[in-house]
Amino acid sequence: MTFQTHTGNRGLVLEEKLIFEQGEAGRSGVDLPDPEPVKSRMGGLERDSDIGLPGLSEPQVVRHFTRLSQKNFGIDSGFFPLGSCTMKHNPRLNEKIARLPGIADLHPMQPESTVQGALELIDQCAHWLLVLTGMPAVAMSPASGAQGELCGMMAIRAALDARGENRRRVLVPESAHGTNPATAAACGFTVDSIPATADGRVDLAAFEAKLGDDVAGIMLTNPNTCGLFERDVRKIADLVHAAGGYFYCDGANFNAIVGRVRPADLGIDAMHINLHKTFSTPHGGGGPGSGPVVFSDALAPFAPIPYVVKTENGFHLVETADEKDGKKPFGRLKGFHGQMGMFVRALSYMKSHGADGLRQASGDAVLNANYLLARLKTKLSVAYPGYCMHEALFDDDFLKGTGVSTLDLAKAIIDEGFHPMTMYFPLVVHGALLIEPTETETKESIDQFCDAVLSLVAKAEAGDSEFFKNAPYLTPRRRLDETAAARKPVLRWTPANA
């Protein structure tokens, strides 16, 4: 029997109404003078009813948003094992640096002479990215990984147009991130899928068979979405180059190889880097993000404006490129020059770790993932044999005959105090469970998570499927009809007496 309190509160986990439900007409936490009468300039469109904002006291407002924050789960709350997202700890040193006077109050419209330090910081951050990737050029302006993909593919299209070639077919492996084909399509390319082998990597024979003089390039994620390093990546690069195409690499999983593999040595022409994943700037909630793109010599001339250069008179932000310098930028990708706060945090992370620390971080990320894999494969079914890179991938074979689905298991994990892993992705694995512990989790926290998962699997094997169908039990809200919620969302609260 579920214990029910009179208030709906569960101890200190308080039931919270919508802020509009709490509002009372005429109530306010402040006293404001009546405005001076002015002549209306609304042309007869004046409001004839209340604006509909809730009336609350100051304590009500503070408590409401404090309670909402307590219902949120983030990396500061506990282990966040989302696969393919690299939800690592954000060091507080980064936050302190980003809030320093002179950095926190920068404005993009300031005269160039007053932001020399900011431009130097961007230049330093770019230098670190170039050294770590071995590439000769970088575009710092993309505001996210997805926009970074767009930037890379637009540069490829500009390079092809400059060659006078109407190549419009892009090869995308099944193991690539889902945004890759969407980005290619947004740039006017057609997408041709490449199947995976039984061990979760690009089918080299199938890839080679699809090459032709209409191929613009390949978009490959490495390490891929199955958590595996593409062993034939250099061969793939050589083949696509020989066919006249370019190699775009999705760098979202760069956290697994920093300091150990330089993308330039793999034959990559363009790769975005998620600063909010690899270099620990804040992540999630729709931003902020940052997705700089590194380019090979072949694509460097087509990188977008603006970009920072160092001159005899200091640093300069180039807003218009001179083709006499060999620059042929495809244009401007966004307003101003990227996410300054993210550059500050990323540079703080890179400089505080140093090259050796970054190498250790990537090694620890892979070590943690393989430790988690070794512990869970005693009961969970592994999607592909052998060691993984930064994340461990399982399928739902271990749940066959139990009446429990991947979703059911994930809901029960919430009651154990963990955010569930990524479920049903990648799509090439049935009932997938993708788990990335990152390097910032201790052995104790990984063990606690593994113990909880294994205990739930034992419960499923014991035949208690009804328990899973009703989970979660301890959350402020129980399980929803997620399909109906997605198809028929209620986005506006209406008063009961309306």
N, C-alpha and C positions, 0 to 999 in steps of 0.2 A: 504494500500500500504506500502511495506517495504521501509524505507528510505535508500538510498544507497549513500555513499560518493565516491568521486573520488579515494581516496587512498585505500578504503576498510577498513580503520580504523573506529572504533566506539568511538569517543571521545578519551579517553586515553587508551582504549582497542585496542591495535595496531595489525594490520594484520602482521603476521610474516612468512616469507618464510623459507624453509629449509636452514640450514647453508651451504649446498652444492650449493644451488641456488644463494646464496649471494657471493660465492667465486669468486675471480678474479685471474688468473694466475699471479704469480710474486708479489702479494701483501702480506705483512707480517708485523706483529706488532713488530718484533725483527730483529736485524741484527746479523747474525751468520757468523763466518769466514768459508771460504772454508776448507773442511777437507783435511788433508794431504793425498797424494796419497798412497794407499796401494795395495798390490797384492790381487786380488780377490781369495776367497776360496769357491766360489759358484759352482764350477765345471760345468760351462756353463749354470747355471740356473739364471744368472743375469736378473734383470728386464729390459725390453726393452721399457717400456712406463712409463708415469707419475704414481705416486702412487695414485693420485685421491683425495688427501686431499684439502679442500677448502683454498684459500688464503684470509685472512681477516686482517683488522687493529684491534688494541686492542679495540677501542670503539665498533666496530661491534661485537666482541666476547662477550664483557660485556653486551651490549644491548640485544643480542640474548638470552643469558641464563637468563638475568633478565626478559625479556618478557615471556619466557617459564615458569619461576617460577610464574609469575602473572596469568598464565592460569591454574595453578594447584589449586585444591581445597583440603584443608586438615583441620585438627582439629583446626589449628591456624587461618584459614580463617573464619570458621563459624560452625554452627551446623552440625554434621555428623551423621545422624540417622540410620546408618547401623545396622540392626538386626543381632544378633549372632556374632558380631565382637567386641563389647565393645570399641568403638573409643572414649576414654576419653582423657581429657587434660593431657599432660605430663608436670608436674611442672618443672619450670626452675631451681629450686634447684637441682634436679636430674642431670641436664645437667652440672651445675657448678661443682658438686662433681665428675662427670665422667671425667672432664677436668683438675682435679687437677694434678700438677706435681707429678710424682711417680706413678700415676694411669693411666693417659692417655698414657704414653710412655712405659708401660710394654711390654715385649716380651715373648712369650711362651717358648722360648728356653733358657731363663735365668736360671742360677743355682738355685736350690731350696733355698739355703741360702739367696739369694738376693730378694726373693719374699715371705717372711714370712708374710708380711702384706696382700698381695693379697690372699694367702691361708687362712689366718684368716678371711678375708672378705667373701670368698666363704663359709667358715665354718659357719660364722654368718648368712649369707643369708639362708643356708640350715637349720640352727636351727630354724629360723623364720617360714620357710615352714613346718617343722615338728610339731612345736607347733600349728600352725594354722590348720593343717590337722589332728593332733593327731596320725600321722603315725610314725613308728620307723626308717624308712630308706628313703633316697632320692638319686636319681641319678641326678646330676647337669649338665651332659654333653649334653643332647639333645638340638639341636639348634633351635627347633621350636615345635609347638604343634603337627604337623604331625609326626615329628621324635620322639616326646615323646610318641605318640601312638605306634609307631613301637617298641620303647624301652619296653613299658609295655607288649605288646603282645609277644615280643621275650623272656621276662622273664617268661611269662606264659608258653610258649612252652618249655623253658628250664626246668621249674619245672615239667611239664608233662613228659618230656623225662627222667628226673631223677627218676620219679616214675615208669618208664617203661610202660607208658600208651600212646597208640596211639589215643588220643582224637583229633579230627580234625574238629569238628563242633562248630561254634561260633554263638550265638544268638544275633541278632542286631535289636532293636526296630525301627519302622518306624520313631520315633521321635528323633533318634540319629543323630549326625552330619554326613554328607556325607562321610567324610574321614574314618569313622569307618569301614564300610565294605571293603573299599579299602585296609586299613591297614591289616585287618584280611586276606584278600586274598593274600596280599604280603608276609605274614608270612606262607603261605601254608595251611591256614584253609579254609573250605567252610563256606559260610555265609547263615544263616537261618533267614529270616525276621520274626519279631514279630509284628502283627498288633496293632493299637491303638484303644482305646475305643472312644466313642462319645465325651468324655470330654478331649481328646488329650493326654491321658496317656497310659502306657503299659497295654495291655490286659492281666491281671494276669492269667486267665484261659488258654488262648492260650499259654502263656509262660510256664506254668506248664505242658501242654500237650506235649510240644516239648523237655522237659528234658529227658535225657537218658545217658547211660554210654559212649557215644561217644561225649558228649558235653564238650568242653574245657572251656567254660565260656560264659559270656555275656559282650557286650560292650554297655554301657548305658550312655547317656548324662543327667546330672541332675544338675540344672534345664535343662529341655529338650529344643529341638529346637523350640517348640511351646511356649516357655517362661513360662513353668509350672513346678512346683515341683512334682516329682514322689512320690505320697503319700505312695505307697506300696514298697518303695525302700528297707526297712529293710527286708520285707517279701521276696522280690526278691533275696536279698543277702543270706538269710537263705536257700532258696530253691536251689539255684545254688551250694552252698557249700555242702548241703546234697547230691546233685547229683555228687559231686566230682569235680566240676568245679570252676573257679575263676571269680571274679567280677572286670572287668575293667571299670572305670568311666572316661568319657571324661570331663576334668575339664575346658573347655573353658569358661563356664559360672560361674566359681567360684566367680566372682565379685558380684554375687547376694547373696552369703551366707557366705562370709568371716566374721569370728568372731561370727557367729550365729549357724552354723552347722559344726561339724568336720566330714569329710569324713570317718575317722576311725570308728566313732560311727554308721555309716550307713552300716558297713560290707564290705567296699570296699578294694580290694587287691592291686590295682594299679590305679593311677590317674595322668595324666599330668596336669601341671599348666602353662598356658600361661602368662609368666611374662609381655609380651607386651600387655596384655589385663588387667589382674587383678591388676598388680602392676605398670602400667603406663610407661613402657619403650616404646620407639618409635615403631610404628606399620605401616605395609603396605609397598607397593612397593617391595615386595619380600624379606623383611628383614630390619633391623635385627630382629630376634625373639629369644625366648628362651623358652624351654619347659621342665623344670625339672619334674621328675616323682617320686612320693612318693609311697612307698611299705609297705604292711603289713608284719608281721613276716613270713608268709608263703612264700612270694616272695623275701624278703630282701636278702637272700643268693645269688640270681641269678642276682642281679643288676649289671650293667656293670662297668668295670674299665674305667678310673681311678676314685678314690675318695679320699677325704681329711680326714686325721686322725690327732688327736692331741697327741703328744708323750711328753716324758720328755724333749726332745731336740727341741721342737717346733712343727711346722706343717709339715706334710709329705704327698706327693701325691703318693698314692699307685698305681703302674702301673701293678703289677702282684700280684694276690691274692693267699694267702696260704690256701689250703683246710683244713689245720689243724685248722684254725680259723672258719671253717664252711662256708667259702665263696665258691660259685660255679658260678662265673660270666659267663654270656653267651658270653662275649668277650668285645671288644671295639666298641663303637657306632660311634665315630668320632675322628678326630685328636685333640690332646690337650685336654682341659677340659672346653668346653662350651664357652658361649659368655660373656666374662669378663665385657664388658661395660654394658651389660644388668643386670648382678649381682649387679654392683655398683648402677645403677639407681633404681633397685628394692629394695635393702637394704635401700637406701636413702629414698625411699617412705615409706617403712614399719616403719623405725625408726622415721621419722618425724611425721607420723600419730599416732604411738603407737597402742596398741591393741584396745583401745577405739575408736580411729579415724578410724581404718579399719572397725570396726563394724558399725560406723555411716555412712561410705561411702557406704557400702553394703545396709544399710537401706534406704539411700537417693536415691540410684539407683532404688530400688524397688518402693519407693514412687513416683519418677519422672515418671516411666513407668506407674504406675497406674493412676497418674494424667493425663498423655497423653491419656491413654485408656479411662478415663471418659469423656474427652473433645471430642475425635474423634468418640466415639461410638454413639454420637447423630446423626451422618450422615453415618459413615462407618459401615459395617457389621462385627461384631466380630466373629472370627473363633470358639472360645470356650467360654462358659459362665464362669462368676466368675472373681476373681482377677487374675492378672498375677504376674510374678516375675520381672525380669529385663527388659523384652521386651514385647511389645504389638503386637499381631498377628491379622490381619484382612484378610478376603477373598474378592473376587470381586463381591459378590452379590449386593452390593450397586450401581454397575455400569451397572447392567442388564437393557437392554432397552435404554441405553443412546448412544450406538454406540462408547463408549469410553472404551479402555482396560486399564489394569494395567500399561502397558508400556507407553501408551499415557499420563496417569496421571503423571507418573514419569518424562517424558520429560517436561511437563508443570511446574513441581516443580522446575526444573533447572532454568527456567526464573525468578522464585521468589527468587533466590539466595540461594537455599539449595541443598545439595547433596541429591539425592533421597534415600529413604529407600531401604532395601533389597527386591527385587521383585521375585515372583515366587519361593520362598523358605521359608519354607520347602515344598517339593513336595506333601506332604499329604494334603495340602490345595490348592484349586483351585484359581489361580490368587492371590497368597499370597502377602501381604504387611507386612513386619516384621520390627518393629521400636524399637530401643534401645536408649533412651536418655542419659543413664549413670547418675551418680551422679554429674557430673561437669557442667551440664547445669542449668542455673537459670530458675525460673518460667517465667520470661519475654521472654527468648529465646524460651522456649517450647511453650508459648502462641503465639508467633509470627509465629512459624512453624505451629501450629494447625490452626491459623487463615487463613494462606495461603492455607493449604490443604482444609479446609472447604469452602473457597471461590471458589476453583477450582471444588469441588464437586457440589456446587451450579450452577456453569457454565455448568457442564456436565448435571445436571438435567434439565437445561433450554433448552437443545437441541443443544448446540453449539459444536457438535462433530467435525466439520471441523477445529475449532480452535486448538483442541488437536492433530489432525492428522498432523498438520504442526509445532507443537512445537518441540524443543525450537526455539524461534525467536531471542534471544539476545546473543547467544553463538558465539564464533569465527567460529564454524562450525555448520551446521544445521544437521538434522537427517540423519543418514546413513542407507544404507541397511545392517543391522548388520549381517544377515545370509550370504550374499555374502562376506562381509568383513572378516568374520571368515573362510569361505571356500576357498576364493581366495584372500588372503592378498597380497598386493604389498609391499615387504620388502626392495626393492632396488630402489633408485632413479637413473634414467637414464637421462643424459643431452639431451636436445631437438635435438642437432646436432649430437648425437652419432650414 
